[in-house]
Amino acid sequence: MRSIHTDLSIFLRLNLKTSPLAIKFQFFLPEGIDPLPADRCLSLCEMMIEAQKTGKPFYFSREQTETCVGKILLGMQEMEPFAESGQIGEKLRVFQEARANYALYQYVPRFEKNVVRYLVFSLLEQLAFEPDLLILAADATQAEIIMRSMTYSTGELYNSTTTPVMGCAWIFIYPFKSGKVNFLVPEMIHGMKARELFSKDTILISIPYRWIPIMAQNLREMTWHLPAHRSRELYLSEFKAIIKELAEKS
């Protein structure tokens, strides 16, 4: 893995409830990093919480046990035919019939078979490698600042893409493969909600590697707390003043 060169300390100034989480997808065994302990049988989304609890980098491999669909999405194992046909979603009452669950699978991103053999987790404070993803758990106010740091210098649109199941695919795999920043509400994802992993006001934002330096630089430059956000009156007076100024100059 390439050692860290990018200054990401600005993300720590956001004062998020939990530390920003860095992710690396690896084909070869990560050197100098321990595996997730064998007695910790977790789902992929639970590993995000485990990283916060341990505070120490670790990796998950295809040889280890995962309690949901994470290994399937990572290309580490095949999906069982009964699951592929959509039977689970119907039994969970998330979908009316298996056909609806089956139809959804055409949209869910996955890695090709055996492309990813190791998945590395590290809190930003302990980060020693250039991350493939930076995952932030924010409240709505913090999320507004983070997402604005994407569009601030680029004009890029905000997009939230997800499904009611397999939400981890849209946080881990979709941003990496598409190159797009993605955000979702865990409370809207069946497994994340049922596992009670995040507070109800949490918004998860996943930033792929190509956007990380852009957003870091924009966070350093832009005004985080805009005056107009303090009150409706300030917003209206500022907007009115700007319109008047521009009209007089025109």
C-alpha positions as CSV (number, residue, x, y, z in Angstrom):
1,M,0.0,0.0,0.0
2,R,1.2,3.5,-0.8
3,S,2.0,5.4,2.4
4,I,0.0,8.5,3.2
5,H,1.0,11.7,1.6
6,T,-2.2,13.7,1.6
7,D,-2.9,16.0,4.5
8,L,-6.4,14.9,5.7
9,S,-6.3,16.5,9.1
10,I,-9.0,19.0,8.1
11,F,-11.6,16.3,8.3
12,L,-10.8,15.9,12.0
13,R,-11.9,19.5,12.5
14,L,-15.4,18.6,11.6
15,N,-15.8,17.2,15.2
16,L,-17.8,14.2,14.0
17,K,-19.4,11.9,16.6
18,T,-17.0,9.2,15.4
19,S,-13.6,9.4,13.7
20,P,-13.5,9.5,9.9
21,L,-12.9,5.9,8.6
22,A,-10.4,5.1,5.9
23,I,-10.8,2.0,3.7
24,K,-8.4,0.2,1.4
25,F,-9.2,-2.6,-1.0
26,Q,-6.2,-5.0,-1.4
27,F,-5.3,-7.9,-3.5
28,F,-2.1,-8.7,-1.6
29,L,-1.8,-9.2,2.2
30,P,-1.5,-5.8,3.9
31,E,1.9,-5.6,5.7
32,G,2.1,-4.4,9.3
33,I,-1.6,-4.7,9.9
34,D,-3.3,-7.3,12.0
35,P,-6.4,-9.2,10.9
36,L,-9.8,-8.8,12.5
37,P,-9.7,-11.2,15.5
38,A,-11.2,-14.6,14.6
39,D,-13.7,-14.4,17.4
40,R,-15.2,-11.2,15.9
41,C,-17.8,-12.5,13.5
42,L,-19.4,-9.4,12.1
43,S,-21.3,-8.0,9.1
44,L,-19.5,-5.6,6.9
45,C,-21.4,-2.6,8.2
46,E,-20.6,-3.7,11.8
47,M,-16.9,-3.6,11.0
48,M,-17.2,0.2,10.7
49,I,-18.3,0.3,14.3
50,E,-15.6,-2.3,15.3
51,A,-13.0,0.1,13.9
52,Q,-14.3,2.8,16.1
53,K,-14.2,0.6,19.2
54,T,-10.7,-0.9,18.7
55,G,-9.1,2.3,17.4
56,K,-6.5,0.2,15.7
57,P,-6.2,-0.6,12.0
58,F,-7.2,-4.1,11.0
59,Y,-8.0,-6.1,7.8
60,F,-10.8,-8.5,6.9
61,S,-10.0,-11.3,4.5
62,R,-11.9,-13.9,2.4
63,E,-10.8,-16.6,4.9
64,Q,-12.7,-14.9,7.7
65,T,-16.4,-15.2,8.6
66,E,-18.8,-12.5,7.7
67,T,-22.4,-12.6,9.0
68,C,-24.3,-10.9,6.1
69,V,-23.6,-10.4,2.4
70,G,-20.3,-8.5,2.6
71,K,-18.2,-11.2,1.2
72,I,-20.6,-11.7,-1.7
73,L,-20.4,-8.0,-2.5
74,L,-16.7,-7.9,-2.2
75,G,-16.4,-10.8,-4.7
76,M,-15.0,-13.2,-2.0
77,Q,-17.8,-15.8,-2.3
78,E,-20.8,-16.7,-4.5
79,M,-24.4,-15.9,-3.5
80,E,-26.6,-18.9,-2.7
81,P,-29.2,-19.6,-5.4
82,F,-32.1,-19.1,-2.9
83,A,-30.7,-15.7,-2.0
84,E,-30.0,-14.8,-5.7
85,S,-33.7,-15.6,-6.5
86,G,-34.9,-13.0,-4.0
87,Q,-36.3,-15.3,-1.3
88,I,-34.7,-13.6,1.6
89,G,-36.2,-10.2,0.9
90,E,-39.7,-11.7,0.7
91,K,-39.3,-13.6,4.0
92,L,-38.1,-10.4,5.7
93,R,-41.2,-8.6,4.4
94,V,-39.0,-5.9,2.8
95,F,-40.4,-6.8,-0.6
96,Q,-43.9,-7.9,-1.7
97,E,-42.5,-10.9,-3.6
98,A,-39.2,-12.5,-4.3
99,R,-39.3,-11.1,-7.8
100,A,-39.0,-7.5,-6.5
101,N,-35.9,-8.5,-4.5
102,Y,-34.4,-10.3,-7.5
103,A,-35.0,-7.3,-9.7
104,L,-33.1,-5.1,-7.3
105,Y,-29.9,-7.2,-7.6
106,Q,-29.3,-5.9,-11.1
107,Y,-28.5,-2.5,-9.6
108,V,-26.4,-3.5,-6.6
109,P,-22.7,-3.0,-7.3
110,R,-20.3,-5.8,-6.6
111,F,-16.6,-6.5,-7.1
112,E,-15.5,-9.1,-9.6
113,K,-14.6,-12.5,-8.2
114,N,-11.4,-12.5,-6.2
115,V,-10.3,-9.0,-7.2
116,V,-10.5,-7.9,-3.5
117,R,-8.9,-10.4,-1.1
118,Y,-8.4,-8.0,1.9
119,L,-10.3,-5.0,3.1
120,V,-8.4,-2.7,5.4
121,F,-10.0,-0.4,8.0
122,S,-8.3,2.5,9.8
123,L,-9.4,5.5,11.7
124,L,-8.0,8.7,10.3
125,E,-5.9,9.4,13.4
126,Q,-4.1,6.1,12.8
127,L,-3.9,6.3,9.0
128,A,-0.6,5.2,7.4
129,F,-1.8,4.6,3.8
130,E,-3.5,6.6,1.0
131,P,-7.1,5.6,1.4
132,D,-9.4,4.3,-1.4
133,L,-12.4,5.7,0.5
134,L,-13.0,8.0,3.4
135,I,-16.3,7.3,5.2
136,L,-17.8,10.0,7.4
137,A,-20.8,9.6,9.8
138,A,-22.3,13.1,10.2
139,D,-25.4,14.8,11.4
140,A,-27.4,16.9,8.9
141,T,-25.5,20.2,9.8
142,Q,-22.1,18.5,9.3
143,A,-23.3,16.7,6.2
144,E,-24.2,20.0,4.6
145,I,-20.7,21.3,5.1
146,I,-19.1,18.1,3.8
147,M,-21.2,17.9,0.7
148,R,-20.8,21.6,0.0
149,S,-17.0,20.9,0.0
150,M,-17.6,18.7,-3.0
151,T,-19.6,21.2,-5.1
152,Y,-17.7,24.4,-3.8
153,S,-15.1,24.4,-6.6
154,T,-16.7,22.0,-9.1
155,G,-20.4,22.6,-9.2
156,E,-20.9,18.9,-8.9
157,L,-24.4,17.7,-8.1
158,Y,-25.4,16.0,-4.9
159,N,-26.5,12.4,-5.4
160,S,-27.7,9.7,-3.0
161,T,-27.9,6.2,-4.4
162,T,-28.9,3.2,-2.4
163,T,-31.3,0.3,-1.9
164,P,-33.3,-0.8,1.1
165,V,-31.1,-3.8,1.5
166,M,-27.3,-4.3,0.9
167,G,-26.7,-0.8,1.9
168,C,-23.0,-1.5,2.5
169,A,-22.6,-1.9,-1.3
170,W,-23.4,1.8,-1.7
171,I,-21.0,2.9,0.9
172,F,-18.0,0.6,0.1
173,I,-18.3,-0.5,-3.5
174,Y,-20.3,2.1,-5.5
175,P,-18.2,5.1,-4.6
176,F,-14.9,3.3,-5.4
177,K,-16.2,1.8,-8.7
178,S,-18.1,4.9,-9.9
179,G,-15.8,7.6,-8.6
180,K,-18.8,9.4,-7.2
181,V,-19.3,10.7,-3.7
182,N,-22.3,9.0,-2.2
183,F,-24.4,9.5,0.9
184,L,-27.3,7.6,2.6
185,V,-29.3,7.5,5.7
186,P,-28.6,4.3,7.7
187,E,-32.1,4.4,9.2
188,M,-33.5,3.7,5.7
189,I,-31.4,0.5,5.2
190,H,-32.9,-2.7,6.6
191,G,-29.8,-4.3,8.1
192,M,-28.2,-1.1,9.4
193,K,-31.4,0.0,11.1
194,A,-32.1,-3.5,12.6
195,R,-28.5,-3.8,13.9
196,E,-28.9,-0.3,15.6
197,L,-25.4,0.7,14.5
198,F,-26.0,4.5,14.1
199,S,-28.0,7.2,15.7
200,K,-31.2,8.0,13.9
201,D,-29.9,11.4,12.7
202,T,-26.8,9.9,11.1
203,I,-25.9,10.5,7.4
204,L,-23.1,8.3,6.0
205,I,-20.9,10.0,3.4
206,S,-18.4,7.9,1.4
207,I,-15.7,9.8,-0.5
208,P,-13.7,8.0,-3.2
209,Y,-10.0,8.7,-3.5
210,R,-10.2,11.0,-6.5
211,W,-12.4,13.4,-4.5
212,I,-10.6,13.3,-1.2
213,P,-7.9,15.9,-2.0
214,I,-10.4,18.2,-3.7
215,M,-12.8,18.2,-0.7
216,A,-10.0,18.5,1.8
217,Q,-8.7,21.6,0.0
218,N,-12.2,23.1,-0.3
219,L,-12.8,22.5,3.4
220,R,-9.6,24.5,4.1
221,E,-10.7,27.4,1.9
222,M,-14.5,27.8,2.2
223,T,-16.7,29.3,5.0
224,W,-18.1,26.4,7.0
225,H,-20.9,28.1,8.9
226,L,-22.6,30.5,6.5
227,P,-24.0,33.7,8.1
228,A,-27.3,33.1,6.3
229,H,-27.7,29.8,8.1
230,R,-28.0,31.5,11.5
231,S,-31.5,32.7,11.0
232,R,-34.2,33.2,8.5
233,E,-33.9,37.0,9.0
234,L,-30.2,37.0,8.2
235,Y,-30.7,34.9,5.1
236,L,-33.4,37.2,3.8
237,S,-31.4,40.4,4.5
238,E,-28.2,39.1,3.1
239,F,-29.9,37.8,-0.1
240,K,-31.8,41.1,-0.5
241,A,-28.5,43.1,-0.1
242,I,-26.7,41.0,-2.7
243,I,-29.5,41.4,-5.2
244,K,-29.5,45.2,-4.7
245,E,-25.7,45.4,-5.0
246,L,-25.6,43.4,-8.2
247,A,-28.6,45.2,-9.7
248,E,-26.9,48.6,-9.1
249,K,-23.7,47.4,-10.8
250,S,-25.5,46.0,-13.8
